[in-house]
Amino acid sequence: MKIDKDKVVTLTYELRILDESGEQSLIETANEEQPMVFIYGMSGLPEQFEDNLGTLNSGDNFDFKLNTEDGYGEYNAEAVVDLPKNVFEVEGSVPDNMLEEGNYIPMADSEGNQLQGRVVEVTEDTVKMDFNHPLAGKELFFKGKVENVREATQEELDHGHVHGEGGHQH
């Protein structure tokens, strides 16, 4: 079956980025035991990622690169901010181990948009948070296989995500 809008796509792949020496370094694997499963056109993935898959059928292999602008964009220095430490308090104190460098913390901006921030630095009064996507500023190299393509159920389309194997459980 061909990949198309509103089809459930199951992929296995390896994702590589360039390391400091310019060599491709493996950072993520989706294998047969834990494949990537999504509804084409509703994945929330970079548009160019889906576009590169749009001509493929179940069983096809793929090997493509997403430039920085087609992936998660350039690294934005303005997305690194200092926040008052008291923002992280729960019932009057900061939970143990929350503010460790490298931790990702779910947060919301002033409009209520959900964000993931990475703790960069902790001082006595402030926490430096980086709200860039972890892959911002990176070229992405995908190599893999389309394991399966099937029709999405009406319930999956209504909910905007895959149910059952490899998907969301209610």
C-alpha positions in Angstrom: 0.0 0.0 0.0 1.2 3.5 -0.8 1.8 6.2 1.8 -0.8 8.8 1.6 -2.8 11.3 3.7 -4.6 9.7 6.7 -2.7 6.4 6.3 -1.1 4.8 9.3 2.7 4.4 8.6 5.0 2.1 10.5 8.8 2.8 10.0 12.0 1.4 11.2 15.0 3.7 10.9 18.3 5.0 12.1 18.7 8.7 12.7 22.2 10.2 12.5 23.6 13.7 13.0 27.0 15.1 12.4 29.3 15.1 15.4 32.1 17.6 16.2 34.5 15.9 13.7 31.9 15.9 10.9 31.2 12.2 11.1 27.7 10.8 11.2 26.8 9.7 14.7 23.8 7.5 15.5 21.4 9.2 17.9 18.1 7.3 17.6 16.9 3.9 16.3 13.3 2.8 15.7 13.5 -1.0 15.3 10.9 -3.8 14.7 10.2 -4.1 18.4 9.7 -0.4 18.8 8.9 1.1 15.4 7.8 4.7 14.7 4.0 4.6 14.0 2.1 7.7 12.9 -0.8 9.0 10.8 0.6 10.6 7.6 -0.3 14.3 7.5 -1.0 14.4 11.3 2.4 13.4 12.8 3.6 16.7 14.0 7.0 15.8 12.4 8.8 18.2 10.1 6.8 18.6 6.9 9.9 17.7 4.8 10.2 14.4 6.7 6.7 13.4 5.6 7.3 14.7 2.1 10.3 12.5 1.7 8.2 9.5 2.5 5.1 10.5 0.4 6.1 8.5 -2.7 6.9 5.3 -0.9 5.0 2.0 -0.4 5.0 -0.6 2.3 8.4 -2.5 2.0 10.3 0.4 0.4 13.6 1.5 1.8 14.5 5.2 2.3 17.7 7.2 2.8 17.4 11.0 3.0 18.8 14.1 4.7 16.9 17.0 6.2 18.7 20.3 6.1 18.6 22.3 9.3 15.8 24.6 8.0 13.7 21.5 6.9 14.2 19.8 10.3 13.9 21.7 13.5 15.3 25.0 12.4 18.3 26.9 13.4 19.4 27.1 17.0 17.9 30.2 18.5 20.0 31.9 21.2 16.9 33.9 22.3 15.3 30.6 23.3 17.8 30.3 26.2 16.4 32.2 29.1 17.1 32.8 32.8 14.0 32.1 35.0 13.6 32.8 38.7 14.2 29.6 40.7 10.8 30.0 42.5 9.0 29.3 39.2 10.0 25.6 39.8 8.5 25.5 43.3 5.8 23.0 44.1 4.1 23.6 47.4 6.8 26.1 48.5 9.9 24.2 47.5 11.7 22.9 44.4 11.4 19.0 44.2 14.6 17.1 44.7 16.6 16.3 41.6 14.4 18.4 39.3 16.9 21.2 38.6 19.8 19.0 37.5 21.7 20.1 34.4 20.5 18.3 31.3 17.0 17.5 32.7 14.0 18.3 30.5 11.1 19.9 32.3 7.7 20.4 30.7 6.5 24.0 31.0 4.0 26.4 29.5 4.6 29.9 28.2 2.4 32.9 29.1 -0.1 31.9 26.4 -0.4 28.4 27.7 1.6 26.7 24.9 3.4 23.6 26.1 7.2 23.6 25.9 10.0 21.3 26.9 12.9 23.1 28.4 16.4 21.7 29.2 18.1 22.8 32.4 21.4 24.4 31.3 22.7 26.0 34.5 21.4 26.5 38.1 22.5 29.4 40.3 21.3 30.4 43.7 18.4 32.5 42.4 18.0 31.6 38.7 17.7 28.6 36.3 19.0 28.9 32.7 16.6 27.0 30.5 17.1 26.1 26.8 13.7 25.9 24.9 15.3 24.9 21.6 14.3 21.5 20.2 17.2 19.1 21.0 17.8 18.7 17.2 17.7 22.5 16.4 20.7 23.5 14.3 21.3 19.9 13.1 21.2 18.2 9.7 19.3 15.0 10.1 20.2 11.8 8.2 17.4 9.1 8.1 17.9 5.6 6.7 15.3 3.0 7.1 12.3 1.0 5.8 8.6 1.4 5.5 7.4 -1.6 7.4 3.7 -1.2 6.9 1.0 1.2 5.6 -2.7 0.8 6.4 -5.9 2.7 6.5 -6.4 4.7 9.7 -9.6 4.0 11.5 -12.2 6.8 11.9 -11.4 6.9 15.7 -7.7 7.3 15.0 -8.5 10.2 12.6 -10.9 11.8 15.1 -8.2 11.6 17.9 -5.3 12.5 15.6 -3.1 9.6 16.7 -2.6 5.9 16.2 -4.3 3.4 18.5 -3.4 -0.2 19.2 0.1 -1.7 18.4 2.7 0.9 18.3 0.2 3.7 19.1 -1.7 5.2 21.9 -3.6 3.1 24.4 -6.8 4.5 26.0 
